Amino acid sequence: MSTRDRMLDAAAHVMRTQGLANATTKQIAKQAGYSEAALYKHFRDKTDLFLAVLRERTPNTLATLLAQLGQRVGQATVRATLEDIAQAAITFYRHNFPMAASLFAEPRLLAAHRQALRERGAGPAHVGDAVAGYLSAERDLGRVQPDADPQAAAALLLGACLQHAFLGHFTDRHDDEDSDRRFAASLVDTLATGLHPRQATDHAPAE
């Protein structure tokens, strides 16, 4: 295993057990068996480590899926794509919410982390923007209702996924892949069809 891989393993362990706010590069370096100076040869700072953990030490089908959304426009049904997004988002949030939650107890650290993500063109808002962009493209093709709000739909979908992951931790509920898939399907079905009864002349829901 390479030095960088050992450092990433150590970072994932420390951040998930201590919380991102409480994890320090000194702790991470010690856990990996290296000096803090050696750590900085591979990573700019703790935010770099955090982003690398998200990319490389997390079941991160969400990032891959978001990167491929442009290729899905006009292809698989909108409903199927949204179900894939929902299931991937639940998994992503379940693994990473506890790690990042501690930041909200430290306003100074949260502000610094927010700024570091902004400088790197990263952050949670990009997920919603990607989903909204996909829905906007599908709306242009007529596969989503013309009066639909892509940003609102993305927020509803991802917000529900985040809440589901949070409640799973809070209630100590142990979900598996099948239960995640069922919840994702139910969530997308409700989002796609809406809550109000539709008249026969109304636009059909997303495919």
C-alpha positions as CSV (number, residue, x, y, z in Angstrom):
1,M,0.0,0.0,0.0
2,S,1.3,3.4,-0.9
3,T,2.1,6.2,1.6
4,R,-0.9,8.2,0.2
5,D,-3.2,5.3,0.6
6,R,-2.2,4.8,4.2
7,M,-2.8,8.4,4.9
8,L,-6.2,8.3,3.2
9,D,-7.2,5.2,5.3
10,A,-6.1,7.0,8.4
11,A,-8.0,10.1,7.5
12,A,-11.2,8.2,6.8
13,H,-10.9,6.4,10.2
14,V,-10.1,9.6,12.2
15,M,-12.7,11.7,10.5
16,R,-15.5,9.1,10.9
17,T,-14.7,8.4,14.5
18,Q,-13.8,11.9,15.7
19,G,-15.8,14.0,13.3
20,L,-14.4,16.4,10.7
21,A,-14.2,19.3,13.2
22,N,-12.3,17.4,15.7
23,A,-9.9,15.6,13.3
24,T,-6.5,17.1,13.0
25,T,-3.8,16.5,10.4
26,K,-1.5,15.7,13.4
27,Q,-3.9,12.9,14.5
28,I,-4.2,11.6,10.9
29,A,-0.5,11.6,10.4
30,K,0.0,9.7,13.7
31,Q,-2.7,7.2,12.8
32,A,-1.0,6.6,9.4
33,G,2.4,6.2,11.0
34,Y,4.0,9.3,9.4
35,S,5.0,12.8,10.4
36,E,2.7,15.7,9.8
37,A,5.3,17.1,7.4
38,A,5.0,13.9,5.3
39,L,1.3,14.3,5.2
40,Y,1.6,17.8,3.6
41,K,3.7,16.4,0.8
42,H,0.6,14.6,-0.4
43,F,-2.3,16.9,0.7
44,R,-2.6,20.6,0.8
45,D,-4.7,20.7,4.0
46,K,-7.5,18.9,5.9
47,T,-10.0,19.9,3.3
48,D,-8.0,18.2,0.6
49,L,-7.9,15.1,2.8
50,F,-11.7,15.3,3.3
51,L,-12.4,15.6,-0.4
52,A,-10.1,12.7,-1.2
53,V,-11.9,10.6,1.4
54,L,-15.2,11.4,-0.2
55,R,-13.8,10.5,-3.6
56,E,-11.7,7.5,-2.8
57,R,-12.9,6.0,0.6
58,T,-16.6,6.3,0.2
59,P,-19.1,4.2,-1.8
60,N,-19.4,7.1,-4.2
61,T,-21.5,6.0,-7.1
62,L,-23.2,9.4,-6.7
63,A,-20.2,11.3,-8.1
64,T,-19.9,8.9,-11.0
65,L,-23.6,9.1,-11.7
66,L,-23.7,12.9,-11.6
67,A,-20.8,13.1,-14.0
68,Q,-22.7,10.9,-16.5
69,L,-26.1,12.7,-16.3
70,G,-25.5,14.5,-19.6
71,Q,-25.2,11.2,-21.4
72,R,-28.6,10.1,-19.9
73,V,-30.6,13.0,-21.2
74,G,-33.2,11.6,-23.6
75,Q,-32.0,8.0,-23.0
76,A,-33.2,6.0,-19.9
77,T,-36.5,7.2,-18.5
78,V,-36.4,10.2,-16.2
79,R,-38.0,8.1,-13.5
80,A,-35.3,5.5,-13.7
81,T,-32.5,8.1,-13.6
82,L,-34.0,9.8,-10.6
83,E,-34.3,6.5,-8.8
84,D,-30.6,5.8,-9.4
85,I,-29.7,9.3,-8.2
86,A,-31.9,8.9,-5.0
87,Q,-30.4,5.5,-4.1
88,A,-26.8,6.8,-4.7
89,A,-27.5,10.0,-2.7
90,I,-28.9,8.0,0.3
91,T,-25.8,5.9,0.4
92,F,-23.5,8.9,0.0
93,Y,-25.2,10.9,2.8
94,R,-25.4,7.9,5.1
95,H,-21.6,7.4,5.0
96,N,-20.7,11.1,5.1
97,F,-23.3,13.0,7.1
98,P,-21.8,11.9,10.5
99,M,-18.3,12.9,9.4
100,A,-19.3,16.5,8.4
101,A,-22.0,17.2,11.0
102,S,-19.5,18.2,13.7
103,L,-18.5,21.2,11.7
104,F,-21.8,22.9,12.5
105,A,-20.9,23.0,16.2
106,E,-17.8,25.1,15.3
107,P,-18.8,28.2,13.3
108,R,-15.2,29.3,12.7
109,L,-14.2,25.9,11.3
110,L,-17.4,25.7,9.2
111,A,-16.6,29.1,7.6
112,A,-13.1,28.0,6.8
113,H,-14.2,24.7,5.4
114,R,-16.9,26.5,3.3
115,Q,-14.3,28.9,1.9
116,A,-11.9,26.1,1.1
117,L,-14.6,24.2,-0.8
118,R,-15.5,27.4,-2.7
119,E,-11.9,27.9,-3.7
120,R,-11.9,24.3,-5.1
121,G,-15.2,24.6,-6.9
122,A,-16.6,21.9,-4.7
123,G,-19.4,21.6,-2.2
124,P,-22.9,20.1,-1.6
125,A,-24.7,22.7,-3.8
126,H,-23.0,21.2,-6.9
127,V,-25.1,18.0,-6.4
128,G,-28.4,19.9,-6.6
129,D,-27.2,21.9,-9.5
130,A,-26.2,18.8,-11.5
131,V,-29.6,17.2,-10.9
132,A,-31.4,20.4,-11.7
133,G,-29.4,20.7,-14.9
134,Y,-30.4,17.2,-15.9
135,L,-34.1,17.9,-15.3
136,S,-33.9,21.1,-17.2
137,A,-32.4,19.3,-20.2
138,E,-35.1,16.7,-20.0
139,R,-37.8,19.4,-19.8
140,D,-36.4,20.9,-23.0
141,L,-37.0,17.6,-24.7
142,G,-40.6,17.5,-23.4
143,R,-40.0,14.5,-21.1
144,V,-40.7,16.6,-18.0
145,Q,-43.7,18.9,-17.5
146,P,-43.1,22.3,-19.0
147,D,-44.1,24.1,-15.9
148,A,-41.9,22.0,-13.6
149,D,-39.2,23.8,-11.5
150,P,-35.9,21.7,-11.9
151,Q,-34.2,23.4,-8.9
152,A,-37.2,22.7,-6.6
153,A,-37.5,19.1,-7.8
154,A,-33.8,18.5,-7.2
155,A,-34.1,20.1,-3.7
156,L,-37.1,17.9,-2.9
157,L,-35.4,14.7,-4.0
158,L,-32.0,15.3,-2.4
159,G,-33.4,16.8,0.7
160,A,-35.6,13.7,1.3
161,C,-32.5,11.5,0.7
162,L,-30.5,13.5,3.3
163,Q,-33.3,13.3,5.8
164,H,-33.7,9.6,5.3
165,A,-29.9,9.1,5.9
166,F,-30.0,11.4,9.0
167,L,-33.0,9.6,10.5
168,G,-31.3,6.3,9.9
169,H,-28.4,7.4,12.1
170,F,-30.6,9.2,14.7
171,T,-32.9,6.2,15.2
172,D,-30.1,3.6,14.8
173,R,-32.1,2.1,11.9
174,H,-30.1,-0.3,9.8
175,D,-31.2,0.0,6.2
176,D,-29.9,-2.3,3.5
177,E,-29.6,-1.9,-0.3
178,D,-33.1,-3.3,-0.9
179,S,-34.8,-1.0,1.6
180,D,-32.9,2.0,0.1
181,R,-34.1,0.9,-3.4
182,R,-37.7,0.7,-2.3
183,F,-37.6,4.1,-0.6
184,A,-35.9,5.7,-3.6
185,A,-38.6,4.3,-5.9
186,S,-41.4,5.5,-3.6
187,L,-39.8,8.9,-3.3
188,V,-39.4,9.3,-7.1
189,D,-43.0,8.0,-7.7
190,T,-44.4,10.7,-5.3
191,L,-42.2,13.4,-6.8
192,A,-43.0,12.5,-10.4
193,T,-46.8,12.1,-10.0
194,G,-47.4,14.9,-7.5
195,L,-49.9,15.0,-4.7
196,H,-52.9,16.6,-6.4
197,P,-55.4,14.6,-8.5
198,R,-54.8,15.2,-12.2
199,Q,-57.4,15.8,-14.8
200,A,-57.3,13.8,-18.0
201,T,-56.1,16.8,-19.9
202,D,-53.1,17.4,-17.6
203,H,-49.6,16.7,-18.7
204,A,-48.4,13.2,-18.0
205,P,-45.8,12.8,-15.3
206,A,-42.1,12.3,-16.0
207,E,-41.4,9.1,-17.9
